[in-house]
Amino acid sequence: MTNLKLIQELTELDKKHFLHPTSPIEQQQEQGAAFIFTEGNGVHLHDLAGNTVIDGMSSLWNVNVGHGRKELGQAAMDQMSTLAFTSCFATFSNEPAIRLAEKLSHIAPGDLSATFFTSGGSEANDTAYKLARHYWILKGQENRKKIISRTKSYHGVAMGATSATGLKPFRDFTNSLAPDFCYVDHASSQSLREVIEAEGPETIAAFIAEPVQGAGGVHVAPVNYFKEVRAICDEYDILFITDEVITGFGRTGTYFGMEHYGAAPDMMCFAKGVTSGYVPLGGVMLSERIHQEFTELSKGTLLHGYTYSGHPTACAVAIRNLEIIEQEHLIANAKAMGEEMLNGFKWIQSEREIVGEVRGLGLMGGIEIVKNQHTQERFQAPLVPQIVAEAAKRGLICRSVVFDGQDTLVFAPPLVINKREMSQLIEILNDSIQAIEKGMMKGNIQ
């Protein structure tokens, strides 16, 4: 079968049988799949049509060690050849899960020491909310059940995670949300205090925040924000949960995003980069104090668990993935290449009239598109979807954020990216924005 016939066959099958996550159904039915990828190497992806693109998003912020790492395939095969899967219910266990939990206790911020494993980030967030609420039940404070999150936050698409997400369009997707969630301004610690006082501290179980907001537009927290948040949570005896699903495992130039802020959480959610996306895995870590109180107060069965909690193959891949991150000094590379990326964004800002604020931390970056650089006035309709499409044609995958009136391009390339590849990314991006500017001048783009 020729590639053309294979593409045609797969395109029709895709339309008929594959309901894509977070994708426009109408676009899929009219145009088919944007790419049908067949291979990945480092920062590059190759599709069935013969195109090669720079993966400027690490797929979904998660392919930290890059594509095509045979070491991770070998780790999976070795584990599958001996013990592919076994349940961790009823205190059953396996060595990879135990070893990974121990490793995480050494690299996590603060005194996080015990891990509950999940299959991914949404499950990790839902688990954190349930554990926080159960913790207060054990403490005899059953009224503490409300979870506070921030505007522009994203915490996943499970029911609890959706309800905690500050991006309203995700909550509007369904007509019934989980109760007892409320939201504060994403950049104001004072807003947190005000909501706690308004709701009643005795009703609040936990506050959750991303160290850097990812899907919400790569918003880096203000200086001292998390120290202030930590102090407020301590003052009102509220659990502080960090969502490191995106920011963990080197993404921001430190092992975990919270290391930039000098504040430690009571619980931490993780996923994505723990296996670099090679197999699904996530989890929630508990501080020594919280774990000890669970140990002392819980007398029955912990009635929360997933079939794949502590999956031995996933944990074995994670262990090898963390070895690669450390052996190849990818955290230091993320810091250095993050500086290169931000400098490149600043250069584009000086070259292109429609580029407003640029920002980033490590290999997470955002670019605002504006009508006027001086006033930061925005276009009536967002331009970033057109820039994303133009970049894809030129060989770069990036992502648009248009929620809450934003017009933002976001980036998160693999931690293995080098200076030459970063220069290519910046060049393609500049050319793509320039093409949109020229189209505006000709009246082809409104």
C-alpha positions as CSV (number, residue, x, y, z in Angstrom):
1,M,0.0,0.0,0.0
2,T,1.4,3.4,-1.0
3,N,1.7,6.1,1.6
4,L,-1.1,8.1,-0.1
5,K,-3.5,5.2,0.0
6,L,-2.5,4.5,3.7
7,I,-3.1,8.2,4.6
8,Q,-6.5,8.1,2.9
9,E,-7.5,4.9,4.6
10,L,-6.4,6.1,8.1
11,T,-8.0,9.5,7.6
12,E,-11.4,8.0,6.9
13,L,-11.0,5.5,9.8
14,D,-10.0,8.3,12.1
15,K,-13.1,10.3,11.2
16,K,-15.4,7.3,11.6
17,H,-14.0,5.7,14.8
18,F,-11.7,8.0,16.8
19,L,-13.3,10.7,19.0
20,H,-10.2,12.9,19.7
21,P,-9.5,14.5,23.1
22,T,-9.6,18.3,23.3
23,S,-10.1,18.6,19.6
24,P,-12.6,20.4,17.4
25,I,-14.9,17.6,16.0
26,E,-16.0,19.7,13.1
27,Q,-12.4,20.3,12.0
28,Q,-11.6,16.6,12.3
29,Q,-14.6,15.6,10.1
30,E,-13.9,18.2,7.5
31,Q,-10.1,18.1,7.3
32,G,-9.1,14.8,8.9
33,A,-6.2,14.4,11.3
34,A,-3.8,17.4,11.3
35,F,-0.8,14.9,11.5
36,I,-0.6,11.1,11.6
37,F,2.7,10.7,13.4
38,T,4.8,7.6,12.8
39,E,8.1,8.2,14.5
40,G,9.9,10.5,16.9
41,N,13.5,11.3,17.5
42,G,14.7,13.8,20.1
43,V,12.8,17.1,19.6
44,H,11.4,16.0,16.2
45,L,8.3,14.2,15.1
46,H,7.8,12.6,11.6
47,D,4.4,11.9,10.0
48,L,3.0,9.6,7.4
49,A,3.1,12.3,4.7
50,G,6.9,12.8,5.1
51,N,6.8,15.9,7.2
52,T,9.3,16.6,10.0
53,V,8.3,19.1,12.8
54,I,9.9,20.4,15.9
55,D,7.8,19.3,18.9
56,G,7.6,22.7,20.6
57,M,5.2,21.4,23.2
58,S,6.8,18.1,24.2
59,S,3.5,16.7,22.9
60,L,1.5,17.6,26.0
61,W,4.2,19.2,28.2
62,N,5.4,15.7,29.0
63,V,8.1,14.2,26.7
64,N,10.9,15.6,28.8
65,V,13.7,13.2,27.7
66,G,12.7,13.5,24.0
67,H,11.2,11.1,21.6
68,G,12.6,7.7,20.5
69,R,14.5,6.8,23.8
70,K,15.1,3.1,23.3
71,E,16.3,2.9,26.9
72,L,12.7,3.4,28.1
73,G,11.4,0.8,25.7
74,Q,14.0,-1.6,27.0
75,A,13.0,-0.9,30.6
76,A,9.4,-1.6,29.8
77,M,10.2,-4.8,28.0
78,D,12.5,-6.0,30.8
79,Q,9.8,-5.4,33.4
80,M,7.0,-6.9,31.2
81,S,9.1,-10.0,30.7
82,T,9.1,-10.7,34.4
83,L,6.1,-9.0,36.0
84,A,4.0,-6.9,33.7
85,F,1.3,-6.1,36.2
86,T,0.0,-7.0,39.6
87,S,-2.5,-5.2,41.8
88,C,-1.4,-3.1,44.8
89,F,-4.7,-3.5,46.6
90,A,-4.8,-5.3,49.9
91,T,-1.2,-4.3,50.7
92,F,0.2,-6.3,47.7
93,S,3.3,-4.6,46.4
94,N,6.1,-4.8,43.8
95,E,9.7,-3.7,43.7
96,P,9.5,-1.0,41.0
97,A,6.7,0.8,42.9
98,I,8.6,0.7,46.1
99,R,11.8,1.8,44.5
100,L,10.1,4.7,42.7
101,A,8.3,5.9,45.8
102,E,11.7,5.9,47.7
103,K,13.3,7.8,44.8
104,L,10.6,10.4,44.8
105,S,11.0,11.0,48.5
106,H,14.6,12.0,47.9
107,I,14.0,14.4,45.0
108,A,10.7,16.0,46.0
109,P,10.6,19.5,47.7
110,G,10.2,19.9,51.4
111,D,9.5,16.8,53.4
112,L,7.2,15.0,50.9
113,S,7.9,11.4,51.7
114,A,5.0,9.0,50.7
115,T,3.4,8.5,47.3
116,F,-0.1,7.3,46.2
117,F,0.2,6.3,42.5
118,T,-2.3,7.0,39.8
119,S,-2.5,6.7,36.0
120,G,-2.1,10.4,35.3
121,G,-2.6,14.0,36.3
122,S,-6.4,14.2,36.4
123,E,-6.5,11.2,38.7
124,A,-3.7,12.6,40.8
125,N,-5.7,15.8,41.3
126,D,-8.9,14.0,42.1
127,T,-7.0,11.8,44.6
128,A,-5.5,14.9,46.3
129,Y,-8.9,16.4,46.9
130,K,-10.3,13.1,48.3
131,L,-7.3,12.6,50.5
132,A,-7.4,16.1,51.8
133,R,-11.1,15.8,52.7
134,H,-10.6,12.3,54.2
135,Y,-7.7,13.8,56.3
136,W,-10.1,16.3,57.9
137,I,-12.7,13.5,58.5
138,L,-10.0,11.6,60.4
139,K,-9.2,14.7,62.3
140,G,-12.9,15.1,63.3
141,Q,-13.4,18.2,61.2
142,E,-15.9,16.9,58.7
143,N,-17.0,20.4,57.6
144,R,-13.6,21.1,56.0
145,K,-14.4,20.0,52.4
146,K,-14.0,23.1,50.2
147,I,-11.1,23.2,47.7
148,I,-9.8,26.6,46.6
149,S,-8.0,27.0,43.3
150,R,-6.9,29.9,41.1
151,T,-8.3,31.6,38.1
152,K,-6.5,30.6,34.9
153,S,-5.6,27.3,36.5
154,Y,-5.9,23.9,34.8
155,H,-6.0,20.7,36.9
156,G,-7.4,18.1,34.6
157,V,-10.7,16.8,33.2
158,A,-11.9,14.2,35.7
159,M,-14.9,15.5,37.6
160,G,-13.1,16.9,40.6
161,A,-10.2,18.2,38.5
162,T,-12.6,19.9,36.1
163,S,-14.4,21.5,39.0
164,A,-11.1,22.8,40.4
165,T,-10.0,24.2,37.0
166,G,-10.1,28.0,37.0
167,L,-10.5,28.2,33.2
168,K,-14.3,28.6,32.9
169,P,-14.7,27.0,29.4
170,F,-13.6,23.6,30.8
171,R,-16.2,23.9,33.6
172,D,-18.9,25.0,31.1
173,F,-18.3,21.8,29.0
174,T,-20.5,19.9,31.5
175,N,-23.8,21.0,33.1
176,S,-23.0,19.6,36.5
177,L,-19.9,20.1,38.5
178,A,-18.7,18.7,41.8
179,P,-19.7,20.9,44.7
180,D,-17.4,22.7,47.2
181,F,-14.9,24.3,44.9
182,C,-14.2,28.1,44.8
183,Y,-11.7,30.3,43.0
184,V,-9.3,33.1,43.8
185,D,-7.4,35.6,41.7
186,H,-4.4,33.8,40.2
187,A,-1.9,36.5,41.1
188,S,-3.1,37.7,44.5
189,S,-2.3,36.1,47.8
190,Q,-4.7,38.7,49.4
191,S,-7.5,37.2,47.3
192,L,-6.9,33.9,48.9
193,R,-7.2,35.4,52.4
194,E,-10.4,37.2,51.4
195,V,-12.0,34.0,50.1
196,I,-11.0,32.0,53.2
197,E,-12.6,34.7,55.4
198,A,-15.7,34.8,53.3
199,E,-16.2,31.1,53.1
200,G,-15.2,30.4,56.7
201,P,-11.8,28.8,57.5
202,E,-13.5,25.9,59.2
203,T,-15.0,24.9,55.9
204,I,-11.8,24.9,53.8
205,A,-9.9,21.6,53.3
206,A,-7.1,22.7,50.9
207,F,-5.8,25.3,48.5
208,I,-4.2,24.0,45.2
209,A,-2.0,25.8,42.8
210,E,0.4,25.2,39.8
211,P,3.9,26.7,40.4
212,V,3.6,28.0,36.8
213,Q,0.2,27.9,35.2
214,G,0.5,25.9,32.0
215,A,-2.6,25.5,30.0
216,G,-3.8,28.8,31.4
217,G,-1.1,30.7,29.5
218,V,2.3,30.1,31.2
219,H,1.8,32.5,34.1
220,V,4.7,32.7,36.4
221,A,3.8,33.4,40.0
222,P,4.7,36.9,41.4
223,V,7.8,37.1,43.7
224,N,7.0,35.9,47.2
225,Y,3.5,34.7,46.2
226,F,3.9,31.2,47.3
227,K,5.7,32.1,50.6
228,E,2.7,34.3,51.3
229,V,0.3,31.5,50.4
230,R,2.2,29.0,52.6
231,A,1.9,31.4,55.5
232,I,-1.8,32.0,54.9
233,C,-2.5,28.2,54.8
234,D,-0.5,27.8,58.0
235,E,-2.4,30.6,59.7
236,Y,-5.8,29.1,58.9
237,D,-4.7,25.4,59.2
238,I,-5.5,24.7,55.5
239,L,-3.6,22.1,53.5
240,F,-1.5,23.4,50.6
241,I,-1.4,21.3,47.5
242,T,0.9,21.9,44.5
243,D,0.0,20.7,41.1
244,E,3.4,19.8,39.5
245,V,1.9,17.7,36.7
246,I,3.5,20.0,34.1
247,T,6.2,21.7,36.1
248,G,7.8,18.5,37.6
249,F,10.9,16.6,36.6
250,G,13.0,19.4,35.3
251,R,10.6,21.4,33.2
252,T,11.3,24.7,34.9
253,G,15.1,24.3,35.3
254,T,14.7,22.7,38.7
255,Y,13.5,19.2,39.6
256,F,10.2,20.7,40.7
257,G,8.7,24.1,40.1
258,M,8.2,24.9,43.8
259,E,11.9,25.0,44.3
260,H,12.0,28.4,42.7
261,Y,9.8,29.9,45.5
262,G,11.1,28.7,48.8
263,A,7.8,27.2,50.0
264,A,7.0,23.5,50.5
265,P,3.5,21.9,50.1
266,D,1.6,19.4,52.2
267,M,0.7,17.4,49.1
268,M,2.1,17.4,45.6
269,C,0.4,16.1,42.4
270,F,2.7,14.8,39.6
271,A,2.4,12.9,36.3
272,K,3.6,13.7,32.7
273,G,7.4,14.0,33.0
274,V,7.8,11.2,35.5
275,T,7.8,8.8,32.6
276,S,8.2,11.4,29.9
277,G,4.9,10.2,28.6
278,Y,6.2,6.8,27.5
279,V,3.6,5.1,29.7
280,P,0.8,6.6,31.8
281,L,1.7,7.3,35.4
282,G,0.9,9.9,38.1
283,G,0.6,10.3,41.8
284,V,0.2,12.3,44.9
285,M,2.9,12.8,47.5
286,L,2.2,13.5,51.2
287,S,4.4,15.3,53.7
288,E,5.9,13.3,56.5
289,R,3.4,15.0,58.9
290,I,0.3,14.2,56.8
291,H,1.5,10.6,56.1
292,Q,2.2,10.1,59.8
293,E,-1.3,11.4,60.8
294,F,-2.9,9.1,58.2
295,T,-0.9,6.2,59.7
296,E,-2.0,7.0,63.2
297,L,-5.7,7.9,62.6
298,S,-6.8,5.6,59.8
299,K,-8.1,2.3,61.3
300,G,-9.9,0.8,58.4
301,T,-9.3,0.3,54.7
302,L,-8.3,3.4,52.6
303,L,-11.2,3.1,50.2
304,H,-9.6,4.9,47.3
305,G,-7.5,3.2,44.6
306,Y,-7.1,2.7,40.8
307,T,-6.6,-0.6,39.0
308,Y,-3.2,0.7,37.8
309,S,-2.0,2.3,41.1
310,G,1.6,1.3,41.4
311,H,1.7,-0.4,38.0
312,P,5.1,-2.2,37.9
313,T,5.9,-1.5,34.3
314,A,5.0,2.2,34.5
315,C,7.1,2.5,37.7
316,A,10.1,0.7,36.1
317,V,10.0,3.1,33.1
318,A,9.8,6.1,35.5
319,I,12.9,4.9,37.3
320,R,14.8,4.7,34.1
321,N,13.4,8.0,32.9
322,L,14.7,9.7,36.1
323,E,18.1,8.1,35.6
324,I,18.3,9.7,32.1
325,I,17.2,13.1,33.4
326,E,20.0,13.0,36.0
327,Q,22.7,11.3,33.9
328,E,22.3,13.7,31.0
329,H,22.0,16.8,33.2
330,L,18.7,17.7,31.5
331,I,17.5,19.9,34.4
332,A,20.6,22.1,33.9
333,N,19.9,22.0,30.2
334,A,16.3,23.1,30.7
335,K,17.6,26.1,32.6
336,A,20.1,27.1,30.0
337,M,17.9,26.4,27.0
338,G,15.0,28.2,28.8
339,E,17.2,31.3,28.9
340,E,17.9,30.9,25.2
341,M,14.2,30.5,24.5
342,L,13.3,33.6,26.5
343,N,16.0,35.6,24.9
344,G,14.7,34.5,21.5
345,F,11.2,35.6,22.4
346,K,12.6,39.0,23.4
347,W,14.3,39.3,20.0
348,I,11.0,38.4,18.3
349,Q,9.3,41.0,20.4
350,S,11.7,43.6,19.1
351,E,11.2,42.5,15.5
352,R,7.4,42.0,15.4
353,E,4.8,44.7,16.0
354,I,2.1,42.3,17.3
355,V,4.2,40.7,20.0
356,G,3.4,41.9,23.5
357,E,4.6,40.5,26.8
358,V,6.9,37.5,26.7
359,R,7.6,35.3,29.7
360,G,8.8,32.0,30.8
361,L,10.6,29.8,33.4
362,G,12.9,27.1,32.3
363,L,11.4,25.4,29.2
364,M,8.0,26.8,29.7
365,G,7.3,30.0,27.7
366,G,4.5,32.3,26.6
367,I,4.1,35.1,24.1
368,E,1.2,37.5,24.1
369,I,-0.2,38.7,20.8
370,V,-1.4,42.3,20.9
371,K,-2.7,45.0,18.5
372,N,-0.6,47.7,20.2
373,Q,2.6,47.0,22.0
374,H,2.4,50.2,24.0
375,T,-1.2,49.9,25.3
376,Q,-1.3,46.1,25.2
377,E,-4.7,46.4,23.4
378,R,-5.8,43.1,21.9
379,F,-7.2,42.2,18.6
380,Q,-11.0,41.7,18.4
381,A,-10.5,38.1,17.5
382,P,-7.5,36.0,18.7
383,L,-4.7,35.7,16.2
384,V,-2.8,32.9,17.9
385,P,-4.7,30.0,16.2
386,Q,-3.6,31.4,12.8
387,I,0.0,31.7,14.0
388,V,-0.1,28.1,15.3
389,A,-1.4,26.9,11.9
390,E,1.3,28.9,10.1
391,A,4.0,27.5,12.4
392,A,2.8,23.9,11.8
393,K,3.1,24.4,8.0
394,R,6.7,25.6,8.5
395,G,7.6,22.7,10.8
396,L,6.9,23.8,14.4
397,I,4.3,22.6,16.8
398,C,3.2,25.1,19.4
399,R,-0.1,25.8,21.2
400,S,-2.6,28.6,21.5
401,V,-4.4,29.8,24.6
402,V,-7.5,32.0,24.0
403,F,-9.3,31.4,27.3
404,D,-10.4,34.3,29.5
405,G,-9.7,36.8,26.7
406,Q,-6.1,35.7,26.2
407,D,-4.3,35.6,22.9
408,T,-1.2,33.7,23.9
409,L,1.3,31.3,22.3
410,V,2.8,28.7,24.6
411,F,5.8,26.5,24.4
412,A,7.4,23.6,26.2
413,P,10.0,21.8,24.1
414,P,11.7,18.6,25.3
415,L,14.5,19.1,27.8
416,V,17.0,17.6,25.4
417,I,16.7,20.5,23.0
418,N,20.1,22.0,22.0
419,K,21.1,25.5,21.0
420,R,20.9,24.8,17.2
421,E,17.4,23.4,17.5
422,M,16.3,26.3,19.7
423,S,17.5,28.7,17.1
424,Q,15.4,26.8,14.5
425,L,12.4,27.0,16.7
426,I,12.8,30.8,17.2
427,E,13.4,31.4,13.4
428,I,10.3,29.4,12.4
429,L,8.3,31.2,15.0
430,N,9.4,34.6,13.9
431,D,8.7,33.8,10.3
432,S,5.2,32.5,11.2
433,I,4.3,35.7,13.1
434,Q,5.8,37.8,10.3
435,A,3.6,35.9,7.7
436,I,0.5,36.8,9.8
437,E,1.6,40.4,10.0
438,K,2.0,40.6,6.2
439,G,-1.4,39.0,5.8
440,M,-2.9,41.7,8.0
441,M,-1.3,44.4,5.9
442,K,-2.7,42.9,2.7
443,G,-6.1,42.7,4.3
444,N,-6.2,38.9,4.1
445,I,-6.3,38.6,7.9
446,Q,-8.7,40.6,10.1
